[in-house]
Amino acid sequence: MSESLADQECKACTSEDEPLTEAEFSEYLEELDDDIWTVVDEHHLEGTYPFEDFRDALEFTYDVGELAEDEWHHPDIHLEWGEVTIEMWTHKIDGLHKTDFVMAARMDRIHEEYAPE
């Protein structure tokens, strides 16, 4: 059995890397929560996580912020009552990199603690 995407290392890309094509990122997308994540214009990931209240959404946002700081890979985060929307792509290549999917998988794992029942 191969290692889960959430358990893989976040490897920084270089400016010489090319953004992933749909054929390349489709296998990574399959490992993400498909109720949460979509790829927009083959450019970035967008996901909206549901919560039962504002406090859980806020605490999740903080946890995602800590993850982003640890990995030095920072998403755009929109917090509101009952949901958090995340947009993520690799700015250095202006598109998707495997690291974006690793980060999304880790966010899915974090959300398990907060998911509404």
N, C-alpha and C positions, 0 to 999 in steps of 0.2 A: 504494500500500500504506500502510495507516495505521501509526502509530507503535506499537511494542510497548508493552504495559501496563507492563513493567519499566522502560521508558525514559521514561515519563511523570512529570511532576512530582507530588510528594506535596503536595497542597494541603490546608491545615487547614480544617476546617469551622467553622461558627459554631453557637451554641446554637439558632439559628433554623432550621438545616437539619433535615430529617427523615431518619430512617434509610431506606436503600434498601429497596424492595420486591423480592420474588423476580423479578418481571418486569424490574426495573431492574438487579439484580445478576447475572442469569443470563448475560449476555454477557461480563461480567468473569470469572465463574467458569470459563467455557469456555477462557480463556487460561491458567489455572493448571494445574499438574500434577494430573490427576484421580486419580492413584494416591496423592497426598499429601493434598489439600485437600477438605473438605466444609463446607457451611454447616449450622450447628446451630440449629434452631428459628428460622430466618430472623433470628438475632440476632448470631451470631459465626462466624468462620472457625476451623476446627480442622484442623491438619495434623500428620502424623507422618512425619518423615524417617528413613530407615534409614541405618545406618553399619556399617562393618566392625569398628569397635572404639570404645572409649571416647574415645581421644585425638582422633579425627576428629570425633566428636560434640561434644566439648568445644570444639575449635577452631571448628567451625561455630557453636556457641552464642556464642562470643566475637565472631565476624564479624556475627552477627545483632544482638548487643548494640551493636556499633559503628554498624551501620545505624540501629538504633532511636535512638541518641543523635544521629546526624547529622540525622535527620528529625524528632526529638522526637515519636516515635510508638512507644510501648513495648508489646510483646506480653507475654503470660504465657508463660514458657518452662519446660518440664520436661525435664531432662537425665537420661538413664540409659544404661547400657551398651548400645550398638548402636542407639540412637534418641533423637531429640529431638522432643518434641511442642510445638507452638505453638498458642496461642489468641489471637485478635486481634479486637477490635472498637473502635469509637470511643466512648470513655466519655462524651464530652460530649453525644452524642445517644443513648447507650445502644443502639447498634445498628451496622449496617454502613454504611460510607461508601466511596466509590471509593478513597480513600487506603489502606484496609485491603487491597484487592485489588492495588494498586500495590506495597505492601510485600510481600505474599505472592509476587508475581511476581518481585520482586527476591531474595527468599529462595530461590525455585526456582533462580534463576540462580546464586546463591552455592553451592547444594547440588551443582550440576553438578561442581564441583571435588572434592567429597568422595564422590559417589555410589558405592556398591559396584559392582564390575564383574561 
